[in-house]
Amino acid sequence: MRKTAAIIMLILGILLSLVGLTALAGGAVAMAVGSAQGDGFLTSGSARLSVASHALTSPRLDAIGEGVPPRLPFDLGTLRLRAAPVDPAKDIFIGIASRADVEKYLSGVYHSELLDVEMQPFRAEYRDIPGTAVPSAPAQQTFWAASATGPGEQELTWDLAAGNWSIVLMNADASQGVAATLQAGARSELIRPAASGLLVGGAIALVIGVPLLVFGAMGLGRHTGPPARGPGAPYPGYPAAGGAPGLPVQAQQPPQHMAELADRAPYPARLSGELDPRLSRGLWLVKWFLAIPHFVVLVFLWFAFAVTTIVAGFAILFTGRYPRALFNFNVGVMRWNWRVAFYAYAAAGTDLYPPFTLAHADYPADFDVDYPERLSRGLVLVKWWLLAIPHLLIVAALAGTAWTWRAETTDLGTTYERSTGISLLGILVLVAVVALLFTGRYLRPLFDLILGINRWIYRVMAYTALMRDEYPPFRLDQGPGEAPPPAGQPVRQEIPVPGTGPTPKP
């Protein structure tokens, strides 16, 4: 497959897959909403509203029925409002009318407009509009599209229609001091058909998009092979790709020495980065901005990475092999990400702009993973989450945000916990670049530590992405490149494994 055709297939596959997933998510939400309607209405909680003026109005309801023909062969939607006075001795009025009629009715009248409501904890924000005129009783007006008035709880239902509308809450006698509890509900015959349409459309988009994405990734993977020389080559005395799982094979070595060598063996996922001795003092301040084109591309590449990893997981489960083209593509995505990270934010170790390629390039930062000829079918089910938990905790401590705060949304009062701050890795990089700004030097010991942290992170990424079965070492290998094997060791001699090799003649 030509590289250009592969790129086009990958782009189309990513876009269709994203559209499909978005449609499926929207369909699932719409189906859940349709199922939760209960008596036909999806109802919010009750809110207590209180103002000192003559009337409380809602914000402009532009979106309700805007651009919709006034008559349709189906129920576009119905709004239900329930209002009850806080003071049982007072009668309450609630009505819906066009915005223009409401503004004319309340012109010169002291009234309030509801701007925002938060449910947990409850807080309402109002805007008072001054005036001196005294309005007539609202029930006497003839412009209401729907209204309800009287003692106790009042219920209003209104079929959505095109136009700009406003909800008005008042005392029935139009006196000042409006206090009431309000509950809103809505229903629509379009929810379930819309949910079904989104689910079917999303499934069709995925059926077309995922194969296009996978074939495009495989086409690019065939153009992204291992380097002829460089970080892809194993160290002397250690097995090449697909050999024994990350352990040197030494002849006639005591067991304790073999254990020491095993602990210090290079991992088959290798990360390197060479510090530029002529770094600009201030370019790091804008590198994140200069790297925006890379960030945009990487967002889509990481989505493709997730899809191809799932496909590769099924391939490993049934065949014990990681498809080579997909393997090369996924390693290329991680390599691209590392080059951008090394340039912009995870090390800031070079001023050379990263190339737009998945393949190896003449760049001071590189990443590679040895291709495994065989992988465990059983480990693919547990290594990416269960077995990786200790490493994931460490990676979270190294690269996770340093603090969190609780923030509330205005969506049905749901509370989400959002995190922000700077990670330990980010702090180290910040210290390094601030020192560079004032001294013109990048502290070499700090650079070695930063590279060691990134190396740990990328090893775990390769393991959880199902690329290797060897468990990542709990080891911070500092420095620009992988540590070589212990010096002074005998040259590797292959030791045949029982049950392999030629069968001896009798």
C-alpha positions as CSV (number, residue, x, y, z in Angstrom):
1,M,0.0,0.0,0.0
2,R,1.3,3.4,-0.9
3,K,2.1,5.8,2.0
4,T,-0.3,8.5,0.7
5,A,-3.2,6.1,0.4
6,A,-2.5,4.8,3.9
7,I,-2.5,8.3,5.3
8,I,-5.9,9.0,3.6
9,M,-7.4,5.8,4.9
10,L,-6.1,6.5,8.4
11,I,-7.5,10.0,8.4
12,L,-10.9,8.9,7.1
13,G,-11.0,6.0,9.6
14,I,-10.2,8.2,12.5
15,L,-12.8,10.8,11.6
16,L,-15.5,8.1,11.0
17,S,-14.6,6.3,14.2
18,L,-14.8,9.5,16.2
19,V,-18.2,10.3,14.7
20,G,-19.4,6.8,15.4
21,L,-18.3,6.8,19.0
22,T,-19.8,10.3,19.6
23,A,-23.1,9.1,18.0
24,L,-23.1,5.9,20.1
25,A,-22.5,7.9,23.3
26,G,-25.2,10.4,22.4
27,G,-27.6,7.6,21.6
28,A,-26.9,5.8,24.9
29,V,-27.5,9.0,26.8
30,A,-30.7,9.7,24.9
31,M,-31.9,6.2,25.4
32,A,-31.2,6.5,29.2
33,V,-33.1,9.8,29.2
34,G,-36.0,8.3,27.4
35,S,-36.1,5.4,29.8
36,A,-35.9,7.7,32.9
37,Q,-38.9,9.7,31.9
38,G,-41.1,7.5,34.1
39,D,-44.6,9.2,33.9
40,G,-43.5,10.6,30.6
41,F,-41.5,13.6,32.0
42,L,-37.9,13.9,32.9
43,T,-38.1,15.9,36.0
44,S,-35.5,18.1,37.8
45,G,-35.3,18.6,41.6
46,S,-37.2,21.4,43.3
47,A,-35.6,24.8,43.7
48,R,-36.6,27.6,46.1
49,L,-36.6,31.0,44.4
50,S,-37.2,34.2,46.2
51,V,-37.0,37.9,45.1
52,A,-38.2,41.2,46.6
53,S,-39.6,42.5,43.3
54,H,-43.0,42.1,41.6
55,A,-42.0,39.3,39.2
56,L,-39.3,36.8,38.4
57,T,-38.6,36.0,34.8
58,S,-36.5,33.3,33.2
59,P,-33.6,34.0,30.8
60,R,-34.5,34.3,27.1
61,L,-35.6,30.9,25.9
62,D,-34.2,31.3,22.3
63,A,-33.4,27.7,21.8
64,I,-36.9,26.3,22.5
65,G,-38.4,25.6,19.2
66,E,-36.2,28.2,17.4
67,G,-36.3,27.6,13.6
68,V,-39.0,24.9,13.9
69,P,-42.2,25.2,11.8
70,P,-45.2,26.1,14.0
71,R,-47.0,22.8,13.0
72,L,-45.4,19.4,12.9
73,P,-46.9,15.9,12.6
74,F,-45.3,14.8,15.9
75,D,-44.9,16.1,19.4
76,L,-41.7,18.2,19.4
77,G,-41.8,18.4,23.2
78,T,-43.7,19.4,26.2
79,L,-42.6,21.5,29.1
80,R,-44.1,21.0,32.6
81,L,-43.6,23.5,35.4
82,R,-44.8,23.1,39.0
83,A,-44.8,26.1,41.3
84,A,-45.9,26.3,45.0
85,P,-45.9,29.4,47.2
86,V,-43.6,29.4,50.2
87,D,-46.4,31.3,52.1
88,P,-49.5,29.1,52.0
89,A,-51.7,32.2,52.4
90,K,-50.6,33.6,49.1
91,D,-51.8,32.6,45.6
92,I,-49.2,32.0,43.0
93,F,-49.1,32.7,39.3
94,I,-46.9,31.1,36.6
95,G,-47.1,31.7,32.9
96,I,-45.2,31.5,29.6
97,A,-45.5,34.2,26.9
98,S,-43.5,35.7,24.1
99,R,-40.5,37.7,25.3
100,A,-41.8,40.9,23.6
101,D,-45.2,40.7,25.4
102,V,-43.5,40.0,28.8
103,E,-41.1,43.0,28.3
104,K,-44.1,45.2,27.4
105,Y,-46.1,44.0,30.4
106,L,-43.2,44.6,32.9
107,S,-41.9,47.8,31.3
108,G,-41.2,50.3,34.1
109,V,-42.0,47.6,36.7
110,Y,-39.5,46.6,39.4
111,H,-38.8,42.9,38.5
112,S,-35.9,40.4,38.6
113,E,-34.4,38.1,36.0
114,L,-33.0,34.6,36.9
115,L,-29.5,34.3,35.6
116,D,-28.1,31.0,36.9
117,V,-29.0,28.2,39.3
118,E,-26.6,25.7,41.0
119,M,-28.1,22.8,42.9
120,Q,-25.3,21.5,45.2
121,P,-25.3,23.6,47.3
122,F,-28.3,25.5,46.0
123,R,-27.5,29.0,44.8
124,A,-29.6,31.3,42.6
125,E,-28.2,34.4,40.8
126,Y,-30.6,37.2,39.9
127,R,-30.4,40.5,38.1
128,D,-32.8,43.2,39.4
129,I,-34.4,45.6,36.9
130,P,-35.5,48.8,38.7
131,G,-38.9,50.4,38.1
132,T,-41.8,52.3,39.8
133,A,-44.9,51.2,37.9
134,V,-47.3,48.8,39.5
135,P,-48.4,45.9,37.2
136,S,-52.0,44.7,36.9
137,A,-52.9,41.2,38.0
138,P,-51.1,38.7,35.6
139,A,-54.1,36.4,35.2
140,Q,-56.0,39.3,33.6
141,Q,-53.6,39.4,30.7
142,T,-54.5,37.7,27.4
143,F,-51.1,37.2,25.9
144,W,-50.1,34.0,27.9
145,A,-49.4,30.9,25.8
146,A,-50.0,28.9,28.9
147,S,-50.6,29.8,32.6
148,A,-51.7,28.6,35.9
149,T,-52.8,30.5,39.0
150,G,-54.3,29.9,42.4
151,P,-53.5,28.7,46.0
152,G,-51.1,25.8,46.7
153,E,-49.1,24.0,44.0
154,Q,-49.9,25.0,40.4
155,E,-49.0,23.0,37.3
156,L,-48.4,24.3,33.8
157,T,-47.9,22.3,30.7
158,W,-46.9,23.9,27.4
159,D,-46.1,22.4,24.0
160,L,-42.8,23.7,22.6
161,A,-43.2,26.1,19.7
162,A,-41.1,28.4,17.6
163,G,-40.2,31.8,19.0
164,N,-38.5,33.6,21.9
165,W,-40.3,32.9,25.1
166,S,-40.1,33.8,28.7
167,I,-41.4,32.2,31.9
168,V,-42.9,34.5,34.6
169,L,-43.4,33.8,38.2
170,M,-45.5,36.2,40.3
171,N,-47.9,36.5,43.1
172,A,-51.5,36.3,41.8
173,D,-52.2,39.8,43.0
174,A,-48.9,41.2,41.5
175,S,-47.6,42.3,44.9
176,Q,-43.9,42.5,45.7
177,G,-42.0,39.7,47.4
178,V,-42.2,36.5,45.3
179,A,-41.1,33.3,47.0
180,A,-41.9,29.9,45.6
181,T,-40.5,26.4,45.0
182,L,-40.3,25.5,41.3
183,Q,-39.8,22.1,39.6
184,A,-39.3,21.6,35.8
185,G,-40.0,18.6,33.7
186,A,-39.9,17.8,30.0
187,R,-40.8,15.1,27.6
188,S,-40.6,14.5,23.8
189,E,-41.6,11.9,21.4
190,L,-38.3,12.5,19.6
191,I,-36.0,11.1,22.3
192,R,-36.4,7.4,21.6
193,P,-36.3,7.7,17.8
194,A,-33.4,10.1,18.0
195,A,-31.6,7.6,20.3
196,S,-32.2,4.7,17.9
197,G,-31.0,6.8,15.0
198,L,-27.8,7.8,16.8
199,L,-27.1,4.2,17.8
200,V,-27.6,2.8,14.3
201,G,-25.7,5.7,12.7
202,G,-22.9,5.3,15.2
203,A,-22.6,1.6,14.6
204,I,-22.5,2.1,10.8
205,A,-19.8,4.7,11.1
206,L,-17.7,2.4,13.3
207,V,-18.2,-0.6,11.0
208,I,-16.8,1.5,8.2
209,G,-14.3,3.7,10.2
210,V,-12.5,1.1,12.3
211,P,-11.4,-1.1,9.3
212,L,-10.3,2.0,7.4
213,L,-8.3,3.1,10.5
214,V,-6.7,-0.3,11.0
215,F,-5.8,-0.7,7.3
216,G,-4.4,2.8,7.2
217,A,-2.3,2.2,10.4
218,M,-1.0,-1.1,8.9
219,G,-0.1,0.7,5.7
220,L,1.9,3.3,7.6
221,G,3.4,0.6,9.9
222,R,4.9,-1.1,6.8
223,H,6.7,2.2,6.1
224,T,7.9,2.4,9.7
225,G,10.4,-0.3,10.2
226,P,13.2,-0.7,12.8
227,P,16.4,1.3,12.3
228,A,19.4,-0.3,10.6
229,R,21.5,0.8,13.5
230,G,20.7,2.8,16.7
231,P,18.5,2.3,19.7
232,G,16.8,-0.7,18.2
233,A,19.9,-2.8,18.4
234,P,20.3,-4.9,21.6
235,Y,23.3,-4.7,23.8
236,P,26.0,-7.3,23.4
237,G,25.4,-10.2,25.8
238,Y,21.6,-9.8,25.7
239,P,19.0,-11.4,23.5
240,A,17.7,-9.7,20.4
241,A,14.1,-9.0,19.7
242,G,12.0,-12.1,20.2
243,G,14.6,-13.9,22.2
244,A,14.6,-14.8,25.8
245,P,12.5,-12.4,27.9
246,G,14.9,-9.6,28.6
247,L,17.6,-11.7,30.4
248,P,21.3,-12.1,29.4
249,V,22.4,-15.7,28.7
250,Q,25.7,-16.3,30.4
251,A,27.7,-19.5,30.6
252,Q,28.8,-20.9,33.9
253,Q,27.8,-18.0,36.1
254,P,26.8,-18.5,39.8
255,P,23.0,-18.0,40.5
256,Q,23.5,-14.8,42.5
257,H,25.4,-13.3,39.7
258,M,22.7,-14.3,37.2
259,A,20.1,-12.6,39.4
260,E,22.2,-9.4,39.5
261,L,22.5,-9.4,35.8
262,A,18.8,-10.0,35.4
263,D,18.0,-7.0,37.7
264,R,20.3,-4.8,35.5
265,A,19.3,-6.1,32.1
266,P,18.1,-3.5,29.6
267,Y,14.4,-3.5,29.0
268,P,13.3,-4.2,25.4
269,A,11.6,-0.8,25.2
270,R,14.4,1.8,24.9
271,L,14.2,5.6,25.2
272,S,17.0,8.0,24.4
273,G,17.6,11.7,24.4
274,E,20.7,13.8,23.8
275,L,21.0,17.2,25.5
276,D,21.6,20.0,23.1
277,P,24.7,21.9,24.5
278,R,23.6,25.1,22.8
279,L,20.1,25.5,24.1
280,S,18.4,28.9,23.8
281,R,17.8,30.5,27.2
282,G,14.3,31.6,26.4
283,L,12.9,29.5,23.6
284,W,11.4,27.0,26.1
285,L,8.8,29.8,26.9
286,V,7.2,29.4,23.5
287,K,8.0,25.8,22.6
288,W,4.5,24.6,23.7
289,F,3.0,27.1,21.3
290,L,5.3,26.1,18.4
291,A,4.4,22.4,19.1
292,I,0.6,23.0,18.7
293,P,0.5,21.4,15.2
294,H,2.1,18.3,16.7
295,F,-0.4,18.3,19.6
296,V,-3.3,18.4,17.1
297,V,-1.9,15.5,15.1
298,L,-1.1,13.5,18.2
299,V,-4.6,13.8,19.5
300,F,-5.8,11.8,16.4
301,L,-2.8,9.5,16.4
302,W,-3.4,8.5,20.1
303,F,-7.0,7.7,19.2
304,A,-5.8,5.5,16.4
305,F,-3.3,4.0,18.9
306,A,-6.1,3.0,21.3
307,V,-8.1,1.4,18.5
308,T,-5.2,-0.5,17.0
309,T,-4.1,-1.7,20.5
310,I,-7.6,-3.2,21.1
311,V,-7.4,-4.9,17.7
312,A,-3.9,-6.1,18.4
313,G,-5.1,-7.4,21.8
314,F,-7.6,-9.7,20.1
315,A,-5.0,-10.8,17.6
316,I,-2.7,-11.8,20.5
317,L,-5.5,-13.5,22.3
318,F,-6.2,-15.8,19.3
319,T,-2.8,-16.1,17.6
320,G,-0.2,-15.3,20.2
321,R,1.3,-12.7,17.8
322,Y,1.2,-8.9,17.6
323,P,0.5,-7.9,14.0
324,R,3.9,-6.5,12.9
325,A,2.5,-3.6,10.9
326,L,0.3,-2.5,13.8
327,F,3.3,-2.9,16.2
328,N,5.4,-0.6,14.0
329,F,2.6,2.0,13.8
330,N,2.0,2.0,17.6
331,V,5.7,2.3,18.3
332,G,5.9,5.1,15.8
333,V,3.1,7.0,17.7
334,M,5.0,6.7,20.9
335,R,8.2,7.7,19.2
336,W,6.5,10.8,17.8
337,N,5.0,11.6,21.1
338,W,8.4,11.3,22.8
339,R,10.1,13.6,20.3
340,V,7.5,16.3,20.9
341,A,7.6,15.8,24.7
342,F,11.5,16.0,24.7
343,Y,11.2,19.2,22.7
344,A,8.4,21.0,24.4
345,Y,7.5,19.9,27.9
346,A,8.8,16.6,29.3
347,A,12.5,17.6,29.0
348,A,13.0,20.7,26.8
349,G,16.3,19.2,25.9
350,T,16.6,20.4,22.3
351,D,15.7,23.4,20.2
352,L,15.5,21.3,17.0
353,Y,11.9,21.1,15.8
354,P,10.5,17.6,15.8
355,P,9.8,15.9,12.4
356,F,6.3,15.0,11.4
357,T,7.0,11.3,11.0
358,L,6.4,7.9,12.7
359,A,9.7,6.5,11.5
360,H,13.1,6.9,13.0
361,A,14.8,10.2,12.1
362,D,18.0,12.1,12.7
363,Y,16.7,13.6,15.9
364,P,18.3,13.8,19.4
365,A,15.4,11.9,20.9
366,D,14.3,8.4,19.9
367,F,12.2,5.5,21.2
368,D,12.0,1.9,20.1
369,V,10.6,-1.4,21.2
370,D,11.9,-4.8,20.2
371,Y,9.3,-6.8,18.3
372,P,8.3,-10.0,20.1
373,E,7.9,-13.0,17.9
374,R,5.5,-14.6,20.4
375,L,3.3,-13.2,23.2
376,S,1.4,-14.9,26.0
377,R,-2.3,-15.2,25.2
378,G,-3.3,-15.2,28.8
379,L,-1.3,-12.2,29.9
380,V,-3.0,-10.0,27.4
381,L,-6.1,-10.1,29.6
382,V,-4.5,-8.9,32.8
383,K,-1.1,-7.3,32.2
384,W,-2.5,-3.9,31.0
385,W,-4.5,-3.3,34.1
386,L,-4.0,-5.8,37.0
387,L,-0.3,-6.6,36.7
388,A,0.5,-3.0,35.8
389,I,-1.1,-1.5,38.9
390,P,2.1,-1.0,41.0
391,H,3.8,0.7,38.0
392,L,0.7,2.8,37.3
393,L,0.7,4.1,40.9
394,I,4.4,5.1,40.5
395,V,3.7,6.7,37.1
396,A,0.8,8.6,38.7
397,A,3.1,9.9,41.4
398,L,5.8,10.9,38.9
399,A,3.6,12.4,36.1
400,G,0.2,13.0,37.8
401,T,-1.0,16.4,39.0
402,A,0.2,17.6,42.3
403,W,-3.2,18.7,43.8
404,T,-6.9,18.7,43.2
405,W,-9.9,20.9,43.9
406,R,-13.7,20.2,43.8
407,A,-15.6,22.1,41.2
408,E,-19.4,21.9,40.5
409,T,-21.1,22.0,37.2
410,T,-24.6,23.4,36.5
411,D,-25.8,20.2,34.8
412,L,-28.5,18.9,37.1
413,G,-26.3,19.7,40.1
414,T,-23.8,17.0,39.3
415,T,-20.5,17.4,41.1
416,Y,-17.3,16.4,39.4
417,E,-13.8,16.4,40.9
418,R,-11.3,18.1,38.6
419,S,-7.6,18.0,39.0
420,T,-5.0,20.6,38.2
421,G,-1.5,21.6,39.1
422,I,1.9,20.4,38.1
423,S,3.5,17.0,38.3
424,L,6.8,16.0,39.9
425,L,8.2,15.6,36.4
426,G,6.8,19.0,35.4
427,I,8.4,20.6,38.5
428,L,11.8,19.1,37.7
429,V,11.6,20.4,34.1
430,L,10.5,23.8,35.3
431,V,13.5,24.0,37.7
432,A,15.8,23.0,34.8
433,V,14.5,25.6,32.3
434,V,14.4,28.4,34.9
435,A,18.0,27.6,35.7
436,L,18.7,27.6,32.0
437,L,17.1,31.0,31.6
438,F,19.3,32.6,34.3
439,T,22.6,30.7,33.9
440,G,22.5,29.6,30.2
441,R,23.2,26.0,31.4
442,Y,20.9,23.0,31.6
443,L,21.8,21.2,34.9
444,R,23.2,17.8,33.6
445,P,22.3,15.8,36.8
446,L,18.8,17.1,36.6
447,F,18.6,16.2,32.9
448,D,19.7,12.6,33.7
449,L,17.0,12.3,36.3
450,I,14.3,13.7,34.0
451,L,15.3,11.2,31.3
452,G,15.2,8.4,33.8
453,I,11.6,9.3,34.8
454,N,10.5,9.5,31.2
455,R,12.2,6.2,30.5
456,W,10.2,4.6,33.3
457,I,7.0,6.0,32.0
458,Y,7.5,4.9,28.5
459,R,8.5,1.4,29.6
460,V,5.2,1.1,31.4
461,M,3.4,2.5,28.4
462,A,4.9,-0.2,26.2
463,Y,4.0,-2.9,28.6
464,T,0.4,-1.8,29.1
465,A,0.0,-1.4,25.3
466,L,0.6,-5.1,25.1
467,M,3.9,-4.7,23.2
468,R,6.0,-6.9,25.6
469,D,5.4,-9.6,28.2
470,E,8.6,-8.8,30.2
471,Y,7.6,-6.9,33.4
472,P,9.1,-3.4,33.5
473,P,11.9,-3.1,36.1
474,F,11.4,-1.0,39.2
475,R,14.5,0.9,38.3
476,L,15.3,4.5,37.5
477,D,17.9,4.3,34.7
478,Q,19.1,7.9,34.5
479,G,21.0,9.4,31.6
480,P,20.6,10.1,27.9
481,G,20.6,6.4,26.9
482,E,20.0,3.0,28.2
483,A,22.6,1.7,30.7
484,P,24.9,-1.0,29.1
485,P,25.3,-4.4,30.7
486,P,27.7,-4.6,33.7
487,A,31.3,-4.2,32.5
488,G,33.8,-7.1,32.6
489,Q,31.3,-9.9,32.0
490,P,32.2,-12.8,29.7
491,V,30.8,-12.7,26.1
492,R,27.5,-14.3,25.8
493,Q,27.4,-18.0,25.0
494,E,24.1,-19.5,24.0
495,I,22.9,-22.3,26.3
496,P,20.4,-24.6,24.6
497,V,17.1,-24.8,26.3
498,P,16.0,-28.4,27.0
499,G,13.6,-29.6,24.4
500,T,14.9,-27.3,21.7
501,G,17.6,-27.5,19.0
502,P,18.7,-30.5,16.9
503,T,18.0,-34.0,18.3
504,P,21.2,-35.8,19.0
505,K,21.8,-39.0,17.0
506,P,21.9,-42.3,19.0
